[in-house]
Amino acid sequence: MNGNSLQLFDPHKKLIAKSSLSKNRSFKCSIQSAKEVCMTRTINEDHDWLWHVRYVHLNFRSLCHLGSKNLASGLPVLIEHNKSCEICHDY
């Protein structure tokens, strides 16, 4: 944000969206995507990664804690993974 304008960049410093401050002090953006990523992926590796996606890419340490302490209904005990998924790796 700079003054009355908003610019949104991706991790590679490429401009994604640009907007001006409106009368009601908000920034209105219309974003069109050619490739949908979020919530359209399917993971075939194992069920640990499926739970990682279901919990909005929560880290495995926290997922394992939730499962081992029965803090989340239906969440099994998971194996903690050291590598990150493609989406988490970009952030």
Phi and psi restraints in degrees (range 20) as a CNS / XPLOR table:
assign (resid 1 and name C) (resid 2 and name N)
       (resid 2 and name CA) (resid 2 and name C) 1.0 -145.9 20.0 2
assign (resid 2 and name N) (resid 2 and name CA)
       (resid 2 and name C) (resid 3 and name N) 1.0 108.6 20.0 2
assign (resid 2 and name C) (resid 3 and name N)
       (resid 3 and name CA) (resid 3 and name C) 1.0 63.6 20.0 2
assign (resid 3 and name N) (resid 3 and name CA)
       (resid 3 and name C) (resid 4 and name N) 1.0 -119.5 20.0 2
assign (resid 3 and name C) (resid 4 and name N)
       (resid 4 and name CA) (resid 4 and name C) 1.0 -103.2 20.0 2
assign (resid 4 and name N) (resid 4 and name CA)
       (resid 4 and name C) (resid 5 and name N) 1.0 21.7 20.0 2
assign (resid 4 and name C) (resid 5 and name N)
       (resid 5 and name CA) (resid 5 and name C) 1.0 -132.1 20.0 2
assign (resid 5 and name N) (resid 5 and name CA)
       (resid 5 and name C) (resid 6 and name N) 1.0 154.7 20.0 2
assign (resid 5 and name C) (resid 6 and name N)
       (resid 6 and name CA) (resid 6 and name C) 1.0 -125.3 20.0 2
assign (resid 6 and name N) (resid 6 and name CA)
       (resid 6 and name C) (resid 7 and name N) 1.0 132.3 20.0 2
assign (resid 6 and name C) (resid 7 and name N)
       (resid 7 and name CA) (resid 7 and name C) 1.0 -128.2 20.0 2
assign (resid 7 and name N) (resid 7 and name CA)
       (resid 7 and name C) (resid 8 and name N) 1.0 131.5 20.0 2
assign (resid 7 and name C) (resid 8 and name N)
       (resid 8 and name CA) (resid 8 and name C) 1.0 -115.5 20.0 2
assign (resid 8 and name N) (resid 8 and name CA)
       (resid 8 and name C) (resid 9 and name N) 1.0 126.2 20.0 2
assign (resid 8 and name C) (resid 9 and name N)
       (resid 9 and name CA) (resid 9 and name C) 1.0 -117.8 20.0 2
assign (resid 9 and name N) (resid 9 and name CA)
       (resid 9 and name C) (resid 10 and name N) 1.0 151.4 20.0 2
assign (resid 9 and name C) (resid 10 and name N)
       (resid 10 and name CA) (resid 10 and name C) 1.0 -83.7 20.0 2
assign (resid 10 and name N) (resid 10 and name CA)
       (resid 10 and name C) (resid 11 and name N) 1.0 176.2 20.0 2
assign (resid 10 and name C) (resid 11 and name N)
       (resid 11 and name CA) (resid 11 and name C) 1.0 -59.4 20.0 2
assign (resid 11 and name N) (resid 11 and name CA)
       (resid 11 and name C) (resid 12 and name N) 1.0 -18.4 20.0 2
assign (resid 11 and name C) (resid 12 and name N)
       (resid 12 and name CA) (resid 12 and name C) 1.0 -98.1 20.0 2
assign (resid 12 and name N) (resid 12 and name CA)
       (resid 12 and name C) (resid 13 and name N) 1.0 16.6 20.0 2
assign (resid 12 and name C) (resid 13 and name N)
       (resid 13 and name CA) (resid 13 and name C) 1.0 66.3 20.0 2
assign (resid 13 and name N) (resid 13 and name CA)
       (resid 13 and name C) (resid 14 and name N) 1.0 23.1 20.0 2
assign (resid 13 and name C) (resid 14 and name N)
       (resid 14 and name CA) (resid 14 and name C) 1.0 -89.8 20.0 2
assign (resid 14 and name N) (resid 14 and name CA)
       (resid 14 and name C) (resid 15 and name N) 1.0 132.3 20.0 2
assign (resid 14 and name C) (resid 15 and name N)
       (resid 15 and name CA) (resid 15 and name C) 1.0 -66.8 20.0 2
assign (resid 15 and name N) (resid 15 and name CA)
       (resid 15 and name C) (resid 16 and name N) 1.0 125.8 20.0 2
assign (resid 15 and name C) (resid 16 and name N)
       (resid 16 and name CA) (resid 16 and name C) 1.0 -102.3 20.0 2
assign (resid 16 and name N) (resid 16 and name CA)
       (resid 16 and name C) (resid 17 and name N) 1.0 -45.9 20.0 2
assign (resid 16 and name C) (resid 17 and name N)
       (resid 17 and name CA) (resid 17 and name C) 1.0 -146.5 20.0 2
assign (resid 17 and name N) (resid 17 and name CA)
       (resid 17 and name C) (resid 18 and name N) 1.0 152.0 20.0 2
assign (resid 17 and name C) (resid 18 and name N)
       (resid 18 and name CA) (resid 18 and name C) 1.0 -142.5 20.0 2
assign (resid 18 and name N) (resid 18 and name CA)
       (resid 18 and name C) (resid 19 and name N) 1.0 135.7 20.0 2
assign (resid 18 and name C) (resid 19 and name N)
       (resid 19 and name CA) (resid 19 and name C) 1.0 -151.0 20.0 2
assign (resid 19 and name N) (resid 19 and name CA)
       (resid 19 and name C) (resid 20 and name N) 1.0 155.2 20.0 2
assign (resid 19 and name C) (resid 20 and name N)
       (resid 20 and name CA) (resid 20 and name C) 1.0 -105.3 20.0 2
assign (resid 20 and name N) (resid 20 and name CA)
       (resid 20 and name C) (resid 21 and name N) 1.0 154.9 20.0 2
assign (resid 20 and name C) (resid 21 and name N)
       (resid 21 and name CA) (resid 21 and name C) 1.0 -68.3 20.0 2
assign (resid 21 and name N) (resid 21 and name CA)
       (resid 21 and name C) (resid 22 and name N) 1.0 128.6 20.0 2
assign (resid 21 and name C) (resid 22 and name N)
       (resid 22 and name CA) (resid 22 and name C) 1.0 -89.3 20.0 2
assign (resid 22 and name N) (resid 22 and name CA)
       (resid 22 and name C) (resid 23 and name N) 1.0 176.9 20.0 2
assign (resid 22 and name C) (resid 23 and name N)
       (resid 23 and name CA) (resid 23 and name C) 1.0 -61.8 20.0 2
assign (resid 23 and name N) (resid 23 and name CA)
       (resid 23 and name C) (resid 24 and name N) 1.0 -32.4 20.0 2
assign (resid 23 and name C) (resid 24 and name N)
       (resid 24 and name CA) (resid 24 and name C) 1.0 -89.9 20.0 2
assign (resid 24 and name N) (resid 24 and name CA)
       (resid 24 and name C) (resid 25 and name N) 1.0 18.6 20.0 2
assign (resid 24 and name C) (resid 25 and name N)
       (resid 25 and name CA) (resid 25 and name C) 1.0 62.3 20.0 2
assign (resid 25 and name N) (resid 25 and name CA)
       (resid 25 and name C) (resid 26 and name N) 1.0 40.0 20.0 2
assign (resid 25 and name C) (resid 26 and name N)
       (resid 26 and name CA) (resid 26 and name C) 1.0 -130.8 20.0 2
assign (resid 26 and name N) (resid 26 and name CA)
       (resid 26 and name C) (resid 27 and name N) 1.0 163.8 20.0 2
assign (resid 26 and name C) (resid 27 and name N)
       (resid 27 and name CA) (resid 27 and name C) 1.0 -109.2 20.0 2
assign (resid 27 and name N) (resid 27 and name CA)
       (resid 27 and name C) (resid 28 and name N) 1.0 119.0 20.0 2
assign (resid 27 and name C) (resid 28 and name N)
       (resid 28 and name CA) (resid 28 and name C) 1.0 -98.2 20.0 2
assign (resid 28 and name N) (resid 28 and name CA)
       (resid 28 and name C) (resid 29 and name N) 1.0 124.9 20.0 2
assign (resid 28 and name C) (resid 29 and name N)
       (resid 29 and name CA) (resid 29 and name C) 1.0 -126.3 20.0 2
assign (resid 29 and name N) (resid 29 and name CA)
       (resid 29 and name C) (resid 30 and name N) 1.0 136.8 20.0 2
assign (resid 29 and name C) (resid 30 and name N)
       (resid 30 and name CA) (resid 30 and name C) 1.0 -112.8 20.0 2
assign (resid 30 and name N) (resid 30 and name CA)
       (resid 30 and name C) (resid 31 and name N) 1.0 112.1 20.0 2
assign (resid 30 and name C) (resid 31 and name N)
       (resid 31 and name CA) (resid 31 and name C) 1.0 -113.9 20.0 2
assign (resid 31 and name N) (resid 31 and name CA)
       (resid 31 and name C) (resid 32 and name N) 1.0 128.0 20.0 2
assign (resid 31 and name C) (resid 32 and name N)
       (resid 32 and name CA) (resid 32 and name C) 1.0 -115.2 20.0 2
assign (resid 32 and name N) (resid 32 and name CA)
       (resid 32 and name C) (resid 33 and name N) 1.0 135.4 20.0 2
assign (resid 32 and name C) (resid 33 and name N)
       (resid 33 and name CA) (resid 33 and name C) 1.0 -119.1 20.0 2
assign (resid 33 and name N) (resid 33 and name CA)
       (resid 33 and name C) (resid 34 and name N) 1.0 134.0 20.0 2
assign (resid 33 and name C) (resid 34 and name N)
       (resid 34 and name CA) (resid 34 and name C) 1.0 -83.0 20.0 2
assign (resid 34 and name N) (resid 34 and name CA)
       (resid 34 and name C) (resid 35 and name N) 1.0 -28.6 20.0 2
assign (resid 34 and name C) (resid 35 and name N)
       (resid 35 and name CA) (resid 35 and name C) 1.0 -127.7 20.0 2
assign (resid 35 and name N) (resid 35 and name CA)
       (resid 35 and name C) (resid 36 and name N) 1.0 113.6 20.0 2
assign (resid 35 and name C) (resid 36 and name N)
       (resid 36 and name CA) (resid 36 and name C) 1.0 -84.0 20.0 2
assign (resid 36 and name N) (resid 36 and name CA)
       (resid 36 and name C) (resid 37 and name N) 1.0 133.3 20.0 2
assign (resid 36 and name C) (resid 37 and name N)
       (resid 37 and name CA) (resid 37 and name C) 1.0 -116.3 20.0 2
assign (resid 37 and name N) (resid 37 and name CA)
       (resid 37 and name C) (resid 38 and name N) 1.0 -50.4 20.0 2
assign (resid 37 and name C) (resid 38 and name N)
       (resid 38 and name CA) (resid 38 and name C) 1.0 -66.2 20.0 2
assign (resid 38 and name N) (resid 38 and name CA)
       (resid 38 and name C) (resid 39 and name N) 1.0 130.6 20.0 2
assign (resid 38 and name C) (resid 39 and name N)
       (resid 39 and name CA) (resid 39 and name C) 1.0 65.0 20.0 2
assign (resid 39 and name N) (resid 39 and name CA)
       (resid 39 and name C) (resid 40 and name N) 1.0 12.1 20.0 2
assign (resid 39 and name C) (resid 40 and name N)
       (resid 40 and name CA) (resid 40 and name C) 1.0 -112.0 20.0 2
assign (resid 40 and name N) (resid 40 and name CA)
       (resid 40 and name C) (resid 41 and name N) 1.0 -3.9 20.0 2
assign (resid 40 and name C) (resid 41 and name N)
       (resid 41 and name CA) (resid 41 and name C) 1.0 -82.8 20.0 2
assign (resid 41 and name N) (resid 41 and name CA)
       (resid 41 and name C) (resid 42 and name N) 1.0 146.9 20.0 2
assign (resid 41 and name C) (resid 42 and name N)
       (resid 42 and name CA) (resid 42 and name C) 1.0 -119.9 20.0 2
assign (resid 42 and name N) (resid 42 and name CA)
       (resid 42 and name C) (resid 43 and name N) 1.0 141.3 20.0 2
assign (resid 42 and name C) (resid 43 and name N)
       (resid 43 and name CA) (resid 43 and name C) 1.0 -115.3 20.0 2
assign (resid 43 and name N) (resid 43 and name CA)
       (resid 43 and name C) (resid 44 and name N) 1.0 123.1 20.0 2
assign (resid 43 and name C) (resid 44 and name N)
       (resid 44 and name CA) (resid 44 and name C) 1.0 -102.7 20.0 2
assign (resid 44 and name N) (resid 44 and name CA)
       (resid 44 and name C) (resid 45 and name N) 1.0 -4.8 20.0 2
assign (resid 44 and name C) (resid 45 and name N)
       (resid 45 and name CA) (resid 45 and name C) 1.0 -64.9 20.0 2
assign (resid 45 and name N) (resid 45 and name CA)
       (resid 45 and name C) (resid 46 and name N) 1.0 -63.2 20.0 2
assign (resid 45 and name C) (resid 46 and name N)
       (resid 46 and name CA) (resid 46 and name C) 1.0 -164.8 20.0 2
assign (resid 46 and name N) (resid 46 and name CA)
       (resid 46 and name C) (resid 47 and name N) 1.0 173.5 20.0 2
assign (resid 46 and name C) (resid 47 and name N)
       (resid 47 and name CA) (resid 47 and name C) 1.0 -70.6 20.0 2
assign (resid 47 and name N) (resid 47 and name CA)
       (resid 47 and name C) (resid 48 and name N) 1.0 -21.4 20.0 2
assign (resid 47 and name C) (resid 48 and name N)
       (resid 48 and name CA) (resid 48 and name C) 1.0 -60.2 20.0 2
assign (resid 48 and name N) (resid 48 and name CA)
       (resid 48 and name C) (resid 49 and name N) 1.0 -43.9 20.0 2
assign (resid 48 and name C) (resid 49 and name N)
       (resid 49 and name CA) (resid 49 and name C) 1.0 -69.9 20.0 2
assign (resid 49 and name N) (resid 49 and name CA)
       (resid 49 and name C) (resid 50 and name N) 1.0 -31.8 20.0 2
assign (resid 49 and name C) (resid 50 and name N)
       (resid 50 and name CA) (resid 50 and name C) 1.0 -63.5 20.0 2
assign (resid 50 and name N) (resid 50 and name CA)
       (resid 50 and name C) (resid 51 and name N) 1.0 -42.0 20.0 2
assign (resid 50 and name C) (resid 51 and name N)
       (resid 51 and name CA) (resid 51 and name C) 1.0 -67.2 20.0 2
assign (resid 51 and name N) (resid 51 and name CA)
       (resid 51 and name C) (resid 52 and name N) 1.0 -34.8 20.0 2
assign (resid 51 and name C) (resid 52 and name N)
       (resid 52 and name CA) (resid 52 and name C) 1.0 -58.4 20.0 2
assign (resid 52 and name N) (resid 52 and name CA)
       (resid 52 and name C) (resid 53 and name N) 1.0 -43.5 20.0 2
assign (resid 52 and name C) (resid 53 and name N)
       (resid 53 and name CA) (resid 53 and name C) 1.0 -71.4 20.0 2
assign (resid 53 and name N) (resid 53 and name CA)
       (resid 53 and name C) (resid 54 and name N) 1.0 -42.4 20.0 2
assign (resid 53 and name C) (resid 54 and name N)
       (resid 54 and name CA) (resid 54 and name C) 1.0 -60.3 20.0 2
assign (resid 54 and name N) (resid 54 and name CA)
       (resid 54 and name C) (resid 55 and name N) 1.0 -32.9 20.0 2
assign (resid 54 and name C) (resid 55 and name N)
       (resid 55 and name CA) (resid 55 and name C) 1.0 -95.5 20.0 2
assign (resid 55 and name N) (resid 55 and name CA)
       (resid 55 and name C) (resid 56 and name N) 1.0 33.5 20.0 2
assign (resid 55 and name C) (resid 56 and name N)
       (resid 56 and name CA) (resid 56 and name C) 1.0 52.7 20.0 2
assign (resid 56 and name N) (resid 56 and name CA)
       (resid 56 and name C) (resid 57 and name N) 1.0 47.5 20.0 2
assign (resid 56 and name C) (resid 57 and name N)
       (resid 57 and name CA) (resid 57 and name C) 1.0 63.2 20.0 2
assign (resid 57 and name N) (resid 57 and name CA)
       (resid 57 and name C) (resid 58 and name N) 1.0 34.8 20.0 2
assign (resid 57 and name C) (resid 58 and name N)
       (resid 58 and name CA) (resid 58 and name C) 1.0 -63.4 20.0 2
assign (resid 58 and name N) (resid 58 and name CA)
       (resid 58 and name C) (resid 59 and name N) 1.0 141.3 20.0 2
assign (resid 58 and name C) (resid 59 and name N)
       (resid 59 and name CA) (resid 59 and name C) 1.0 -63.7 20.0 2
assign (resid 59 and name N) (resid 59 and name CA)
       (resid 59 and name C) (resid 60 and name N) 1.0 153.5 20.0 2
assign (resid 59 and name C) (resid 60 and name N)
       (resid 60 and name CA) (resid 60 and name C) 1.0 -67.0 20.0 2
assign (resid 60 and name N) (resid 60 and name CA)
       (resid 60 and name C) (resid 61 and name N) 1.0 -29.7 20.0 2
assign (resid 60 and name C) (resid 61 and name N)
       (resid 61 and name CA) (resid 61 and name C) 1.0 -61.3 20.0 2
assign (resid 61 and name N) (resid 61 and name CA)
       (resid 61 and name C) (resid 62 and name N) 1.0 -45.4 20.0 2
assign (resid 61 and name C) (resid 62 and name N)
       (resid 62 and name CA) (resid 62 and name C) 1.0 -69.8 20.0 2
assign (resid 62 and name N) (resid 62 and name CA)
       (resid 62 and name C) (resid 63 and name N) 1.0 -38.9 20.0 2
assign (resid 62 and name C) (resid 63 and name N)
       (resid 63 and name CA) (resid 63 and name C) 1.0 -61.4 20.0 2
assign (resid 63 and name N) (resid 63 and name CA)
       (resid 63 and name C) (resid 64 and name N) 1.0 -43.4 20.0 2
assign (resid 63 and name C) (resid 64 and name N)
       (resid 64 and name CA) (resid 64 and name C) 1.0 -62.9 20.0 2
assign (resid 64 and name N) (resid 64 and name CA)
       (resid 64 and name C) (resid 65 and name N) 1.0 -39.2 20.0 2
assign (resid 64 and name C) (resid 65 and name N)
       (resid 65 and name CA) (resid 65 and name C) 1.0 -63.9 20.0 2
assign (resid 65 and name N) (resid 65 and name CA)
       (resid 65 and name C) (resid 66 and name N) 1.0 -45.5 20.0 2
assign (resid 65 and name C) (resid 66 and name N)
       (resid 66 and name CA) (resid 66 and name C) 1.0 -59.7 20.0 2
assign (resid 66 and name N) (resid 66 and name CA)
       (resid 66 and name C) (resid 67 and name N) 1.0 -44.1 20.0 2
assign (resid 66 and name C) (resid 67 and name N)
       (resid 67 and name CA) (resid 67 and name C) 1.0 -70.2 20.0 2
assign (resid 67 and name N) (resid 67 and name CA)
       (resid 67 and name C) (resid 68 and name N) 1.0 -41.8 20.0 2
assign (resid 67 and name C) (resid 68 and name N)
       (resid 68 and name CA) (resid 68 and name C) 1.0 -71.5 20.0 2
assign (resid 68 and name N) (resid 68 and name CA)
       (resid 68 and name C) (resid 69 and name N) 1.0 -27.8 20.0 2
assign (resid 68 and name C) (resid 69 and name N)
       (resid 69 and name CA) (resid 69 and name C) 1.0 -97.9 20.0 2
assign (resid 69 and name N) (resid 69 and name CA)
       (resid 69 and name C) (resid 70 and name N) 1.0 5.1 20.0 2
assign (resid 69 and name C) (resid 70 and name N)
       (resid 70 and name CA) (resid 70 and name C) 1.0 54.1 20.0 2
assign (resid 70 and name N) (resid 70 and name CA)
       (resid 70 and name C) (resid 71 and name N) 1.0 42.0 20.0 2
assign (resid 70 and name C) (resid 71 and name N)
       (resid 71 and name CA) (resid 71 and name C) 1.0 -87.9 20.0 2
assign (resid 71 and name N) (resid 71 and name CA)
       (resid 71 and name C) (resid 72 and name N) 1.0 -12.2 20.0 2
assign (resid 71 and name C) (resid 72 and name N)
       (resid 72 and name CA) (resid 72 and name C) 1.0 -128.8 20.0 2
assign (resid 72 and name N) (resid 72 and name CA)
       (resid 72 and name C) (resid 73 and name N) 1.0 125.6 20.0 2
assign (resid 72 and name C) (resid 73 and name N)
       (resid 73 and name CA) (resid 73 and name C) 1.0 -65.0 20.0 2
assign (resid 73 and name N) (resid 73 and name CA)
       (resid 73 and name C) (resid 74 and name N) 1.0 124.5 20.0 2
assign (resid 73 and name C) (resid 74 and name N)
       (resid 74 and name CA) (resid 74 and name C) 1.0 87.7 20.0 2
assign (resid 74 and name N) (resid 74 and name CA)
       (resid 74 and name C) (resid 75 and name N) 1.0 -8.2 20.0 2
assign (resid 74 and name C) (resid 75 and name N)
       (resid 75 and name CA) (resid 75 and name C) 1.0 -81.5 20.0 2
assign (resid 75 and name N) (resid 75 and name CA)
       (resid 75 and name C) (resid 76 and name N) 1.0 120.5 20.0 2
assign (resid 75 and name C) (resid 76 and name N)
       (resid 76 and name CA) (resid 76 and name C) 1.0 -77.2 20.0 2
assign (resid 76 and name N) (resid 76 and name CA)
       (resid 76 and name C) (resid 77 and name N) 1.0 170.3 20.0 2
assign (resid 76 and name C) (resid 77 and name N)
       (resid 77 and name CA) (resid 77 and name C) 1.0 -72.4 20.0 2
assign (resid 77 and name N) (resid 77 and name CA)
       (resid 77 and name C) (resid 78 and name N) 1.0 125.0 20.0 2
assign (resid 77 and name C) (resid 78 and name N)
       (resid 78 and name CA) (resid 78 and name C) 1.0 -108.2 20.0 2
assign (resid 78 and name N) (resid 78 and name CA)
       (resid 78 and name C) (resid 79 and name N) 1.0 163.4 20.0 2
assign (resid 78 and name C) (resid 79 and name N)
       (resid 79 and name CA) (resid 79 and name C) 1.0 -92.9 20.0 2
assign (resid 79 and name N) (resid 79 and name CA)
       (resid 79 and name C) (resid 80 and name N) 1.0 132.8 20.0 2
assign (resid 79 and name C) (resid 80 and name N)
       (resid 80 and name CA) (resid 80 and name C) 1.0 -76.0 20.0 2
assign (resid 80 and name N) (resid 80 and name CA)
       (resid 80 and name C) (resid 81 and name N) 1.0 124.3 20.0 2
assign (resid 80 and name C) (resid 81 and name N)
       (resid 81 and name CA) (resid 81 and name C) 1.0 -101.1 20.0 2
assign (resid 81 and name N) (resid 81 and name CA)
       (resid 81 and name C) (resid 82 and name N) 1.0 143.6 20.0 2
assign (resid 81 and name C) (resid 82 and name N)
       (resid 82 and name CA) (resid 82 and name C) 1.0 -89.6 20.0 2
assign (resid 82 and name N) (resid 82 and name CA)
       (resid 82 and name C) (resid 83 and name N) 1.0 -24.7 20.0 2
assign (resid 82 and name C) (resid 83 and name N)
       (resid 83 and name CA) (resid 83 and name C) 1.0 -89.9 20.0 2
assign (resid 83 and name N) (resid 83 and name CA)
       (resid 83 and name C) (resid 84 and name N) 1.0 158.9 20.0 2
assign (resid 83 and name C) (resid 84 and name N)
       (resid 84 and name CA) (resid 84 and name C) 1.0 -109.5 20.0 2
assign (resid 84 and name N) (resid 84 and name CA)
       (resid 84 and name C) (resid 85 and name N) 1.0 158.4 20.0 2
assign (resid 84 and name C) (resid 85 and name N)
       (resid 85 and name CA) (resid 85 and name C) 1.0 -76.7 20.0 2
assign (resid 85 and name N) (resid 85 and name CA)
       (resid 85 and name C) (resid 86 and name N) 1.0 171.1 20.0 2
assign (resid 85 and name C) (resid 86 and name N)
       (resid 86 and name CA) (resid 86 and name C) 1.0 -58.9 20.0 2
assign (resid 86 and name N) (resid 86 and name CA)
       (resid 86 and name C) (resid 87 and name N) 1.0 -41.1 20.0 2
assign (resid 86 and name C) (resid 87 and name N)
       (resid 87 and name CA) (resid 87 and name C) 1.0 -69.4 20.0 2
assign (resid 87 and name N) (resid 87 and name CA)
       (resid 87 and name C) (resid 88 and name N) 1.0 -45.3 20.0 2
assign (resid 87 and name C) (resid 88 and name N)
       (resid 88 and name CA) (resid 88 and name C) 1.0 -68.0 20.0 2
assign (resid 88 and name N) (resid 88 and name CA)
       (resid 88 and name C) (resid 89 and name N) 1.0 -33.8 20.0 2
assign (resid 88 and name C) (resid 89 and name N)
       (resid 89 and name CA) (resid 89 and name C) 1.0 -63.2 20.0 2
assign (resid 89 and name N) (resid 89 and name CA)
       (resid 89 and name C) (resid 90 and name N) 1.0 -33.7 20.0 2
assign (resid 89 and name C) (resid 90 and name N)
       (resid 90 and name CA) (resid 90 and name C) 1.0 -71.6 20.0 2
assign (resid 90 and name N) (resid 90 and name CA)
       (resid 90 and name C) (resid 91 and name N) 1.0 -16.7 20.0 2
